[in-house]
Amino acid sequence: MRNAARRNERANYELTIYVENAAARARPQPRAAAPAAQAADAVSTDLMPRFCVGEASAKFGVRPQSITANAAFKSGNQYVSQGYFERDRSTTFFNCWFDLGGNFVSVN
């Protein structure tokens, strides 16, 4: 995201490319899944609100710029980031849930 780039933030990602033809005989094998606490798609607590905005945007059909998500905090055995957006003259509140390993669970 452009704003993250302006703040010199980084995001880890993995890119796998496959070539399908007779010359490409050796395909790389997928790596074994990392343990849940260190999964490749785990989100740090400081980035959970931003991740939450993306998930809420997809679920509710609202532009990310119109969504506000607050800092994540621990609630029982999960983290939660609470957020809201306004549409049709009303405010919708929601929660994004993450497990203790930083893996996204749900938005409701």
Biopython code that builds the backbone (N, CA, C, O; Angstrom):
import numpy as np
from Bio.PDB.StructureBuilder import StructureBuilder

atoms = [
    (1, "MET", "N", (0.825, -1.164, 0.000)),
    (1, "MET", "CA", (0.000, 0.000, 0.000)),
    (1, "MET", "C", (0.882, 1.245, 0.000)),
    (1, "MET", "O", (1.946, 1.272, 0.619)),
    (2, "ARG", "N", (0.429, 2.249, -0.689)),
    (2, "ARG", "CA", (1.232, 3.446, -0.857)),
    (2, "ARG", "C", (1.570, 4.110, 0.480)),
    (2, "ARG", "O", (2.704, 4.544, 0.683)),
    (3, "ASN", "N", (0.605, 4.193, 1.387)),
    (3, "ASN", "CA", (0.873, 4.830, 2.676)),
    (3, "ASN", "C", (1.933, 4.070, 3.461)),
    (3, "ASN", "O", (2.775, 4.678, 4.121)),
    (4, "ALA", "N", (1.896, 2.747, 3.391)),
    (4, "ALA", "CA", (2.893, 1.940, 4.090)),
    (4, "ALA", "C", (4.273, 2.178, 3.482)),
    (4, "ALA", "O", (5.268, 2.231, 4.205)),
    (5, "ALA", "N", (4.339, 2.319, 2.180)),
    (5, "ALA", "CA", (5.620, 2.579, 1.515)),
    (5, "ALA", "C", (6.192, 3.919, 1.944)),
    (5, "ALA", "O", (7.403, 4.056, 2.117)),
    (6, "ARG", "N", (5.338, 4.890, 2.113)),
    (6, "ARG", "CA", (5.803, 6.208, 2.563)),
    (6, "ARG", "C", (6.405, 6.150, 3.963)),
    (6, "ARG", "O", (7.295, 6.932, 4.299)),
    (7, "ARG", "N", (5.913, 5.221, 4.770)),
    (7, "ARG", "CA", (6.437, 5.067, 6.131)),
    (7, "ARG", "C", (7.589, 4.064, 6.173)),
    (7, "ARG", "O", (8.039, 3.674, 7.251)),
    (8, "ASN", "N", (8.060, 3.654, 5.012)),
    (8, "ASN", "CA", (9.156, 2.680, 4.885)),
    (8, "ASN", "C", (8.852, 1.365, 5.591)),
    (8, "ASN", "O", (9.757, 0.720, 6.121)),
    (9, "GLU", "N", (7.576, 0.963, 5.599)),
    (9, "GLU", "CA", (7.211, -0.318, 6.190)),
    (9, "GLU", "C", (7.476, -1.434, 5.187)),
    (9, "GLU", "O", (7.517, -1.208, 3.978)),
    (10, "ARG", "N", (7.651, -2.621, 5.705)),
    (10, "ARG", "CA", (7.937, -3.772, 4.862)),
    (10, "ARG", "C", (6.867, -4.833, 5.043)),
    (10, "ARG", "O", (6.211, -4.897, 6.083)),
    (11, "ALA", "N", (6.697, -5.659, 4.033)),
    (11, "ALA", "CA", (5.783, -6.793, 4.100)),
    (11, "ALA", "C", (6.480, -7.989, 3.460)),
    (11, "ALA", "O", (7.042, -7.876, 2.371)),
    (12, "ASN", "N", (6.444, -9.102, 4.118)),
    (12, "ASN", "CA", (7.047, -10.317, 3.575)),
    (12, "ASN", "C", (6.043, -11.022, 2.674)),
    (12, "ASN", "O", (4.846, -11.043, 2.963)),
    (13, "TYR", "N", (6.524, -11.585, 1.604)),
    (13, "TYR", "CA", (5.678, -12.343, 0.705)),
    (13, "TYR", "C", (6.515, -13.400, 0.020)),
    (13, "TYR", "O", (7.745, -13.355, 0.048)),
    (14, "GLU", "N", (5.841, -14.345, -0.592)),
    (14, "GLU", "CA", (6.511, -15.416, -1.317)),
    (14, "GLU", "C", (5.868, -15.526, -2.682)),
    (14, "GLU", "O", (4.643, -15.506, -2.799)),
    (15, "LEU", "N", (6.684, -15.643, -3.713)),
    (15, "LEU", "CA", (6.201, -15.751, -5.077)),
    (15, "LEU", "C", (6.696, -17.074, -5.653)),
    (15, "LEU", "O", (7.893, -17.358, -5.631)),
    (16, "THR", "N", (5.779, -17.872, -6.162)),
    (16, "THR", "CA", (6.125, -19.134, -6.794)),
    (16, "THR", "C", (5.660, -19.063, -8.233)),
    (16, "THR", "O", (4.509, -18.720, -8.506)),
    (17, "ILE", "N", (6.556, -19.389, -9.157)),
    (17, "ILE", "CA", (6.234, -19.347, -10.574)),
    (17, "ILE", "C", (6.393, -20.742, -11.147)),
    (17, "ILE", "O", (7.401, -21.409, -10.916)),
    (18, "TYR", "N", (5.390, -21.177, -11.896)),
    (18, "TYR", "CA", (5.438, -22.469, -12.564)),
    (18, "TYR", "C", (5.420, -22.239, -14.066)),
    (18, "TYR", "O", (4.694, -21.377, -14.561)),
    (19, "VAL", "N", (6.219, -23.013, -14.789)),
    (19, "VAL", "CA", (6.228, -22.972, -16.244)),
    (19, "VAL", "C", (5.686, -24.304, -16.719)),
    (19, "VAL", "O", (6.233, -25.357, -16.393)),
    (20, "GLU", "N", (4.601, -24.256, -17.496)),
    (20, "GLU", "CA", (3.985, -25.488, -17.946)),
    (20, "GLU", "C", (4.299, -25.731, -19.415)),
    (20, "GLU", "O", (3.707, -25.115, -20.303)),
    (21, "ASN", "N", (5.226, -26.625, -19.652)),
    (21, "ASN", "CA", (5.499, -27.143, -20.996)),
    (21, "ASN", "C", (6.418, -28.344, -20.850)),
    (21, "ASN", "O", (6.821, -28.674, -19.734)),
    (22, "ALA", "N", (6.751, -28.989, -21.926)),
    (22, "ALA", "CA", (7.556, -30.218, -21.862)),
    (22, "ALA", "C", (8.958, -29.956, -21.330)),
    (22, "ALA", "O", (9.560, -30.846, -20.730)),
    (23, "ALA", "N", (9.488, -28.763, -21.534)),
    (23, "ALA", "CA", (10.849, -28.460, -21.094)),
    (23, "ALA", "C", (10.929, -28.254, -19.585)),
    (23, "ALA", "O", (12.000, -28.410, -18.998)),
    (24, "ALA", "N", (9.844, -27.915, -18.969)),
    (24, "ALA", "CA", (9.850, -27.663, -17.530)),
    (24, "ALA", "C", (9.479, -28.947, -16.793)),
    (24, "ALA", "O", (8.325, -29.141, -16.411)),
    (25, "ARG", "N", (10.457, -29.813, -16.599)),
    (25, "ARG", "CA", (10.188, -31.131, -16.018)),
    (25, "ARG", "C", (10.227, -31.116, -14.491)),
    (25, "ARG", "O", (9.434, -31.806, -13.850)),
    (26, "ALA", "N", (11.107, -30.365, -13.918)),
    (26, "ALA", "CA", (11.258, -30.372, -12.461)),
    (26, "ALA", "C", (10.481, -29.220, -11.857)),
    (26, "ALA", "O", (10.863, -28.056, -11.981)),
    (27, "ARG", "N", (9.394, -29.561, -11.209)),
    (27, "ARG", "CA", (8.594, -28.539, -10.523)),
    (27, "ARG", "C", (9.002, -28.482, -9.061)),
    (27, "ARG", "O", (9.255, -29.514, -8.438)),
    (28, "PRO", "N", (9.065, -27.290, -8.525)),
    (28, "PRO", "CA", (9.392, -27.199, -7.102)),
    (28, "PRO", "C", (8.261, -27.775, -6.260)),
    (28, "PRO", "O", (7.085, -27.624, -6.591)),
    (29, "GLN", "N", (8.627, -28.429, -5.183)),
    (29, "GLN", "CA", (7.636, -28.988, -4.271)),
    (29, "GLN", "C", (7.260, -27.927, -3.246)),
    (29, "GLN", "O", (8.123, -27.186, -2.775)),
    (30, "PRO", "N", (5.988, -27.850, -2.899)),
    (30, "PRO", "CA", (5.591, -26.876, -1.874)),
    (30, "PRO", "C", (6.272, -27.186, -0.548)),
    (30, "PRO", "O", (6.486, -28.345, -0.191)),
    (31, "ARG", "N", (6.603, -26.125, 0.165)),
    (31, "ARG", "CA", (7.215, -26.313, 1.468)),
    (31, "ARG", "C", (6.167, -26.761, 2.472)),
    (31, "ARG", "O", (4.980, -26.478, 2.314)),
    (32, "ALA", "N", (6.613, -27.458, 3.498)),
    (32, "ALA", "CA", (5.702, -27.871, 4.557)),
    (32, "ALA", "C", (5.188, -26.632, 5.270)),
    (32, "ALA", "O", (5.896, -25.633, 5.397)),
    (33, "ALA", "N", (3.968, -26.708, 5.725)),
    (33, "ALA", "CA", (3.360, -25.573, 6.424)),
    (33, "ALA", "C", (4.106, -25.291, 7.714)),
    (33, "ALA", "O", (4.518, -26.203, 8.430)),
    (34, "ALA", "N", (4.268, -24.021, 7.989)),
    (34, "ALA", "CA", (4.926, -23.606, 9.226)),
    (34, "ALA", "C", (3.985, -23.846, 10.394)),
    (34, "ALA", "O", (2.771, -23.893, 10.198)),
    (35, "PRO", "N", (4.505, -23.998, 11.594)),
    (35, "PRO", "CA", (3.629, -24.143, 12.756)),
    (35, "PRO", "C", (2.702, -22.945, 12.871)),
    (35, "PRO", "O", (3.042, -21.847, 12.429)),
    (36, "ALA", "N", (1.536, -23.150, 13.463)),
    (36, "ALA", "CA", (0.521, -22.093, 13.535)),
    (36, "ALA", "C", (1.068, -20.814, 14.157)),
    (36, "ALA", "O", (0.703, -19.719, 13.729)),
    (37, "ALA", "N", (1.922, -20.931, 15.143)),
    (37, "ALA", "CA", (2.433, -19.741, 15.815)),
    (37, "ALA", "C", (3.387, -18.951, 14.933)),
    (37, "ALA", "O", (3.645, -17.779, 15.208)),
    (38, "GLN", "N", (3.918, -19.567, 13.876)),
    (38, "GLN", "CA", (4.867, -18.889, 13.008)),
    (38, "GLN", "C", (4.483, -19.045, 11.537)),
    (38, "GLN", "O", (5.358, -19.094, 10.673)),
    (39, "ALA", "N", (3.209, -19.121, 11.253)),
    (39, "ALA", "CA", (2.759, -19.299, 9.883)),
    (39, "ALA", "C", (3.212, -18.128, 9.026)),
    (39, "ALA", "O", (3.350, -17.003, 9.506)),
    (40, "ALA", "N", (3.441, -18.411, 7.746)),
    (40, "ALA", "CA", (3.935, -17.384, 6.831)),
    (40, "ALA", "C", (2.955, -16.222, 6.693)),
    (40, "ALA", "O", (3.374, -15.093, 6.434)),
    (41, "ASP", "N", (1.661, -16.479, 6.860)),
    (41, "ASP", "CA", (0.683, -15.411, 6.701)),
    (41, "ASP", "C", (0.266, -14.782, 8.026)),
    (41, "ASP", "O", (-0.734, -14.066, 8.082)),
    (42, "ALA", "N", (1.018, -15.039, 9.089)),
    (42, "ALA", "CA", (0.718, -14.463, 10.394)),
    (42, "ALA", "C", (0.918, -12.948, 10.342)),
    (42, "ALA", "O", (1.782, -12.449, 9.622)),
    (43, "VAL", "N", (0.114, -12.234, 11.107)),
    (43, "VAL", "CA", (0.130, -10.778, 11.136)),
    (43, "VAL", "C", (0.595, -10.319, 12.514)),
    (43, "VAL", "O", (0.102, -10.816, 13.526)),
    (44, "SER", "N", (1.527, -9.387, 12.567)),
    (44, "SER", "CA", (1.955, -8.853, 13.858)),
    (44, "SER", "C", (0.844, -7.966, 14.413)),
    (44, "SER", "O", (0.033, -7.432, 13.657)),
    (45, "THR", "N", (0.811, -7.814, 15.724)),
    (45, "THR", "CA", (-0.282, -7.058, 16.350)),
    (45, "THR", "C", (-0.351, -5.618, 15.854)),
    (45, "THR", "O", (-1.442, -5.052, 15.772)),
    (46, "ASP", "N", (0.787, -5.014, 15.521)),
    (46, "ASP", "CA", (0.743, -3.632, 15.045)),
    (46, "ASP", "C", (0.158, -3.514, 13.640)),
    (46, "ASP", "O", (-0.274, -2.429, 13.249)),
    (47, "LEU", "N", (0.134, -4.613, 12.867)),
    (47, "LEU", "CA", (-0.437, -4.577, 11.522)),
    (47, "LEU", "C", (-1.853, -5.144, 11.462)),
    (47, "LEU", "O", (-2.490, -5.102, 10.409)),
    (48, "MET", "N", (-2.353, -5.674, 12.577)),
    (48, "MET", "CA", (-3.694, -6.266, 12.583)),
    (48, "MET", "C", (-4.789, -5.279, 12.181)),
    (48, "MET", "O", (-5.693, -5.668, 11.442)),
    (49, "PRO", "N", (-4.754, -4.026, 12.626)),
    (49, "PRO", "CA", (-5.810, -3.102, 12.185)),
    (49, "PRO", "C", (-5.843, -2.908, 10.667)),
    (49, "PRO", "O", (-6.920, -2.846, 10.075)),
    (50, "ARG", "N", (-4.698, -2.815, 10.052)),
    (50, "ARG", "CA", (-4.645, -2.641, 8.593)),
    (50, "ARG", "C", (-5.182, -3.879, 7.883)),
    (50, "ARG", "O", (-5.926, -3.771, 6.908)),
    (51, "PHE", "N", (-4.799, -5.060, 8.380)),
    (51, "PHE", "CA", (-5.298, -6.309, 7.803)),
    (51, "PHE", "C", (-6.810, -6.380, 7.986)),
    (51, "PHE", "O", (-7.534, -6.807, 7.087)),
    (52, "CYS", "N", (-7.277, -5.960, 9.154)),
    (52, "CYS", "CA", (-8.703, -5.953, 9.472)),
    (52, "CYS", "C", (-9.483, -5.078, 8.492)),
    (52, "CYS", "O", (-10.564, -5.461, 8.044)),
    (53, "VAL", "N", (-8.947, -3.921, 8.163)),
    (53, "VAL", "CA", (-9.606, -3.025, 7.215)),
    (53, "VAL", "C", (-9.802, -3.722, 5.874)),
    (53, "VAL", "O", (-10.866, -3.606, 5.266)),
    (54, "GLY", "N", (-8.794, -4.441, 5.413)),
    (54, "GLY", "CA", (-8.909, -5.152, 4.140)),
    (54, "GLY", "C", (-9.976, -6.239, 4.184)),
    (54, "GLY", "O", (-10.761, -6.387, 3.248)),
    (55, "GLU", "N", (-9.999, -6.991, 5.268)),
    (55, "GLU", "CA", (-10.992, -8.061, 5.402)),
    (55, "GLU", "C", (-12.400, -7.494, 5.518)),
    (55, "GLU", "O", (-13.332, -8.020, 4.911)),
    (56, "ALA", "N", (-12.563, -6.428, 6.290)),
    (56, "ALA", "CA", (-13.881, -5.809, 6.447)),
    (56, "ALA", "C", (-14.344, -5.200, 5.122)),
    (56, "ALA", "O", (-15.526, -5.273, 4.786)),
    (57, "SER", "N", (-13.432, -4.608, 4.381)),
    (57, "SER", "CA", (-13.758, -4.033, 3.086)),
    (57, "SER", "C", (-14.334, -5.098, 2.154)),
    (57, "SER", "O", (-15.338, -4.870, 1.479)),
    (58, "ALA", "N", (-13.688, -6.263, 2.128)),
    (58, "ALA", "CA", (-14.156, -7.351, 1.272)),
    (58, "ALA", "C", (-15.507, -7.897, 1.745)),
    (58, "ALA", "O", (-16.385, -8.180, 0.930)),
    (59, "LYS", "N", (-15.666, -8.041, 3.046)),
    (59, "LYS", "CA", (-16.904, -8.621, 3.566)),
    (59, "LYS", "C", (-18.106, -7.691, 3.417)),
    (59, "LYS", "O", (-19.190, -8.131, 3.036)),
    (60, "PHE", "N", (-17.916, -6.409, 3.716)),
    (60, "PHE", "CA", (-19.040, -5.485, 3.743)),
    (60, "PHE", "C", (-19.193, -4.657, 2.465)),
    (60, "PHE", "O", (-20.160, -3.907, 2.334)),
    (61, "GLY", "N", (-18.259, -4.779, 1.529)),
    (61, "GLY", "CA", (-18.355, -4.034, 0.275)),
    (61, "GLY", "C", (-18.188, -2.540, 0.450)),
    (61, "GLY", "O", (-18.862, -1.748, -0.210)),
    (62, "VAL", "N", (-17.281, -2.155, 1.348)),
    (62, "VAL", "CA", (-17.016, -0.745, 1.635)),
    (62, "VAL", "C", (-15.564, -0.445, 1.278)),
    (62, "VAL", "O", (-14.688, -1.278, 1.509)),
    (63, "ARG", "N", (-15.301, 0.722, 0.724)),
    (63, "ARG", "CA", (-13.928, 1.085, 0.382)),
    (63, "ARG", "C", (-13.070, 1.132, 1.642)),
    (63, "ARG", "O", (-13.529, 1.617, 2.676)),
    (64, "PRO", "N", (-11.838, 0.640, 1.577)),
    (64, "PRO", "CA", (-10.967, 0.660, 2.760)),
    (64, "PRO", "C", (-10.791, 2.052, 3.358)),
    (64, "PRO", "O", (-10.652, 2.188, 4.573)),
    (65, "GLN", "N", (-10.796, 3.083, 2.523)),
    (65, "GLN", "CA", (-10.620, 4.445, 3.012)),
    (65, "GLN", "C", (-11.765, 4.884, 3.926)),
    (65, "GLN", "O", (-11.614, 5.827, 4.701)),
    (66, "SER", "N", (-12.896, 4.208, 3.837)),
    (66, "SER", "CA", (-14.061, 4.563, 4.640)),
    (66, "SER", "C", (-14.138, 3.794, 5.955)),
    (66, "SER", "O", (-15.071, 3.987, 6.735)),
    (67, "ILE", "N", (-13.170, 2.930, 6.201)),
    (67, "ILE", "CA", (-13.195, 2.059, 7.378)),
    (67, "ILE", "C", (-12.138, 2.495, 8.380)),
    (67, "ILE", "O", (-11.015, 2.834, 8.006)),
    (68, "THR", "N", (-12.504, 2.485, 9.646)),
    (68, "THR", "CA", (-11.576, 2.763, 10.732)),
    (68, "THR", "C", (-11.454, 1.509, 11.580)),
    (68, "THR", "O", (-12.461, 0.923, 11.977)),
    (69, "ALA", "N", (-10.223, 1.096, 11.858)),
    (69, "ALA", "CA", (-9.975, -0.055, 12.735)),
    (69, "ALA", "C", (-9.005, 0.386, 13.824)),
    (69, "ALA", "O", (-8.018, 1.069, 13.551)),
    (70, "ASN", "N", (-9.292, -0.006, 15.042)),
    (70, "ASN", "CA", (-8.480, 0.371, 16.194)),
    (70, "ASN", "C", (-7.377, -0.644, 16.461)),
    (70, "ASN", "O", (-7.386, -1.745, 15.911)),
    (71, "ALA", "N", (-6.439, -0.265, 17.301)),
    (71, "ALA", "CA", (-5.325, -1.132, 17.663)),
    (71, "ALA", "C", (-5.838, -2.449, 18.221)),
    (71, "ALA", "O", (-6.846, -2.489, 18.927)),
    (72, "ALA", "N", (-5.136, -3.520, 17.897)),
    (72, "ALA", "CA", (-5.523, -4.849, 18.371)),
    (72, "ALA", "C", (-5.148, -5.014, 19.834)),
    (72, "ALA", "O", (-4.154, -4.460, 20.304)),
    (73, "PHE", "N", (-5.957, -5.783, 20.543)),
    (73, "PHE", "CA", (-5.660, -6.095, 21.936)),
    (73, "PHE", "C", (-6.032, -7.552, 22.203)),
    (73, "PHE", "O", (-6.835, -8.147, 21.485)),
    (74, "LYS", "N", (-5.443, -8.100, 23.228)),
    (74, "LYS", "CA", (-5.679, -9.497, 23.574)),
    (74, "LYS", "C", (-7.004, -9.613, 24.318)),
    (74, "LYS", "O", (-7.265, -8.859, 25.256)),
    (75, "SER", "N", (-7.828, -10.549, 23.901)),
    (75, "SER", "CA", (-9.112, -10.818, 24.538)),
    (75, "SER", "C", (-9.225, -12.322, 24.711)),
    (75, "SER", "O", (-9.527, -13.043, 23.761)),
    (76, "GLY", "N", (-8.985, -12.790, 25.922)),
    (76, "GLY", "CA", (-8.994, -14.239, 26.157)),
    (76, "GLY", "C", (-7.833, -14.893, 25.436)),
    (76, "GLY", "O", (-6.676, -14.531, 25.649)),
    (77, "ASN", "N", (-8.142, -15.856, 24.582)),
    (77, "ASN", "CA", (-7.088, -16.556, 23.851)),
    (77, "ASN", "C", (-7.018, -16.103, 22.394)),
    (77, "ASN", "O", (-6.597, -16.870, 21.528)),
    (78, "GLN", "N", (-7.430, -14.853, 22.117)),
    (78, "GLN", "CA", (-7.366, -14.292, 20.777)),
    (78, "GLN", "C", (-7.014, -12.811, 20.855)),
    (78, "GLN", "O", (-7.045, -12.199, 21.923)),
    (79, "TYR", "N", (-6.680, -12.256, 19.698)),
    (79, "TYR", "CA", (-6.528, -10.808, 19.558)),
    (79, "TYR", "C", (-7.746, -10.303, 18.795)),
    (79, "TYR", "O", (-8.301, -11.012, 17.956)),
    (80, "VAL", "N", (-8.156, -9.080, 19.090)),
    (80, "VAL", "CA", (-9.285, -8.482, 18.389)),
    (80, "VAL", "C", (-8.934, -7.045, 18.020)),
    (80, "VAL", "O", (-8.325, -6.315, 18.801)),
    (81, "SER", "N", (-9.331, -6.661, 16.813)),
    (81, "SER", "CA", (-9.237, -5.277, 16.361)),
    (81, "SER", "C", (-10.665, -4.850, 16.058)),
    (81, "SER", "O", (-11.327, -5.442, 15.206)),
    (82, "GLN", "N", (-11.137, -3.827, 16.752)),
    (82, "GLN", "CA", (-12.502, -3.358, 16.564)),
    (82, "GLN", "C", (-12.519, -2.219, 15.559)),
    (82, "GLN", "O", (-11.615, -1.384, 15.528)),
    (83, "GLY", "N", (-13.557, -2.197, 14.742)),
    (83, "GLY", "CA", (-13.633, -1.158, 13.727)),
    (83, "GLY", "C", (-15.047, -0.731, 13.430)),
    (83, "GLY", "O", (-16.006, -1.270, 13.983)),
    (84, "TYR", "N", (-15.167, 0.254, 12.540)),
    (84, "TYR", "CA", (-16.485, 0.747, 12.158)),
    (84, "TYR", "C", (-16.400, 1.467, 10.815)),
    (84, "TYR", "O", (-15.319, 1.834, 10.354)),
    (85, "PHE", "N", (-17.558, 1.656, 10.206)),
    (85, "PHE", "CA", (-17.688, 2.470, 9.006)),
    (85, "PHE", "C", (-19.111, 3.016, 8.976)),
    (85, "PHE", "O", (-20.014, 2.467, 9.607)),
    (86, "GLU", "N", (-19.296, 4.100, 8.237)),
    (86, "GLU", "CA", (-20.612, 4.693, 8.098)),
    (86, "GLU", "C", (-21.118, 4.474, 6.684)),
    (86, "GLU", "O", (-20.394, 4.644, 5.703)),
    (87, "ARG", "N", (-22.403, 4.087, 6.613)),
    (87, "ARG", "CA", (-23.045, 3.872, 5.315)),
    (87, "ARG", "C", (-24.543, 4.070, 5.500)),
    (87, "ARG", "O", (-25.122, 3.611, 6.485)),
    (88, "ASP", "N", (-25.147, 4.736, 4.574)),
    (88, "ASP", "CA", (-26.596, 4.968, 4.608)),
    (88, "ASP", "C", (-27.037, 5.619, 5.925)),
    (88, "ASP", "O", (-28.043, 5.226, 6.516)),
    (89, "ARG", "N", (-26.275, 6.611, 6.372)),
    (89, "ARG", "CA", (-26.592, 7.377, 7.584)),
    (89, "ARG", "C", (-26.627, 6.535, 8.854)),
    (89, "ARG", "O", (-27.287, 6.905, 9.826)),
    (90, "SER", "N", (-25.928, 5.415, 8.853)),
    (90, "SER", "CA", (-25.824, 4.616, 10.075)),
    (90, "SER", "C", (-24.383, 4.106, 10.203)),
    (90, "SER", "O", (-23.639, 4.044, 9.224)),
    (91, "THR", "N", (-24.020, 3.752, 11.408)),
    (91, "THR", "CA", (-22.673, 3.261, 11.683)),
    (91, "THR", "C", (-22.721, 1.756, 11.919)),
    (91, "THR", "O", (-23.541, 1.260, 12.692)),
    (92, "THR", "N", (-21.836, 1.046, 11.245)),
    (92, "THR", "CA", (-21.710, -0.396, 11.427)),
    (92, "THR", "C", (-20.425, -0.667, 12.184)),
    (92, "THR", "O", (-19.356, -0.213, 11.778)),
    (93, "PHE", "N", (-20.520, -1.402, 13.277)),
    (93, "PHE", "CA", (-19.365, -1.793, 14.075)),
    (93, "PHE", "C", (-19.051, -3.256, 13.809)),
    (93, "PHE", "O", (-19.956, -4.052, 13.562)),
    (94, "PHE", "N", (-17.779, -3.613, 13.858)),
    (94, "PHE", "CA", (-17.387, -5.001, 13.615)),
    (94, "PHE", "C", (-16.121, -5.313, 14.410)),
    (94, "PHE", "O", (-15.445, -4.411, 14.906)),
    (95, "ASN", "N", (-15.816, -6.598, 14.523)),
    (95, "ASN", "CA", (-14.600, -7.085, 15.175)),
    (95, "ASN", "C", (-13.851, -7.994, 14.224)),
    (95, "ASN", "O", (-14.464, -8.811, 13.537)),
    (96, "CYS", "N", (-12.545, -7.864, 14.175)),
    (96, "CYS", "CA", (-11.680, -8.792, 13.449)),
    (96, "CYS", "C", (-10.935, -9.622, 14.486)),
    (96, "CYS", "O", (-10.305, -9.075, 15.391)),
    (97, "TRP", "N", (-11.008, -10.923, 14.355)),
    (97, "TRP", "CA", (-10.401, -11.834, 15.322)),
    (97, "TRP", "C", (-9.175, -12.509, 14.723)),
    (97, "TRP", "O", (-9.178, -12.922, 13.563)),
    (98, "PHE", "N", (-8.121, -12.614, 15.539)),
    (98, "PHE", "CA", (-6.872, -13.266, 15.169)),
    (98, "PHE", "C", (-6.511, -14.236, 16.284)),
    (98, "PHE", "O", (-6.793, -13.965, 17.451)),
    (99, "ASP", "N", (-5.888, -15.365, 15.942)),
    (99, "ASP", "CA", (-5.435, -16.258, 17.005)),
    (99, "ASP", "C", (-4.148, -15.707, 17.611)),
    (99, "ASP", "O", (-3.602, -14.718, 17.122)),
    (100, "LEU", "N", (-3.669, -16.339, 18.665)),
    (100, "LEU", "CA", (-2.484, -15.832, 19.354)),
    (100, "LEU", "C", (-1.221, -15.877, 18.487)),
    (100, "LEU", "O", (-0.242, -15.194, 18.789)),
    (101, "GLY", "N", (-1.236, -16.664, 17.429)),
    (101, "GLY", "CA", (-0.123, -16.709, 16.487)),
    (101, "GLY", "C", (-0.177, -15.619, 15.450)),
    (101, "GLY", "O", (0.739, -15.497, 14.637)),
    (102, "GLY", "N", (-1.236, -14.813, 15.455)),
    (102, "GLY", "CA", (-1.361, -13.726, 14.489)),
    (102, "GLY", "C", (-2.080, -14.113, 13.212)),
    (102, "GLY", "O", (-2.057, -13.356, 12.241)),
    (103, "ASN", "N", (-2.718, -15.273, 13.189)),
    (103, "ASN", "CA", (-3.435, -15.720, 12.000)),
    (103, "ASN", "C", (-4.871, -15.208, 12.040)),
    (103, "ASN", "O", (-5.549, -15.323, 13.061)),
    (104, "PHE", "N", (-5.330, -14.644, 10.927)),
    (104, "PHE", "CA", (-6.682, -14.114, 10.850)),
    (104, "PHE", "C", (-7.686, -15.252, 11.012)),
    (104, "PHE", "O", (-7.526, -16.324, 10.427)),
    (105, "VAL", "N", (-8.736, -15.004, 11.822)),
    (105, "VAL", "CA", (-9.768, -16.011, 12.066)),
    (105, "VAL", "C", (-11.084, -15.601, 11.404)),
    (105, "VAL", "O", (-11.636, -16.354, 10.602)),
    (106, "SER", "N", (-11.589, -14.406, 11.737)),
    (106, "SER", "CA", (-12.882, -13.999, 11.172)),
    (106, "SER", "C", (-13.108, -12.507, 11.382)),
    (106, "SER", "O", (-12.419, -11.849, 12.161)),
    (107, "VAL", "N", (-14.110, -11.998, 10.649)),
    (107, "VAL", "CA", (-14.600, -10.636, 10.859)),
    (107, "VAL", "C", (-16.104, -10.738, 11.003)),
    (107, "VAL", "O", (-16.770, -11.377, 10.189)),
    (108, "ASN", "N", (-16.641, -10.106, 12.040)),
    (108, "ASN", "CA", (-18.094, -10.130, 12.249)),
    (108, "ASN", "C", (-18.541, -8.889, 12.991)),
    (108, "ASN", "O", (-19.731, -8.725, 13.260)),
]
sb = StructureBuilder()
sb.init_structure("model")
sb.init_model(0)
sb.init_chain("A")
sb.init_seg("    ")
for serial, (resi, resn, name, xyz) in enumerate(atoms, 1):
    if name == "N":
        sb.init_residue(resn, " ", resi, " ")
    sb.init_atom(name, np.array(xyz, "f"), 0.0, 1.0, " ", f" {name:<3s}", serial, name[0])
structure = sb.get_structure()
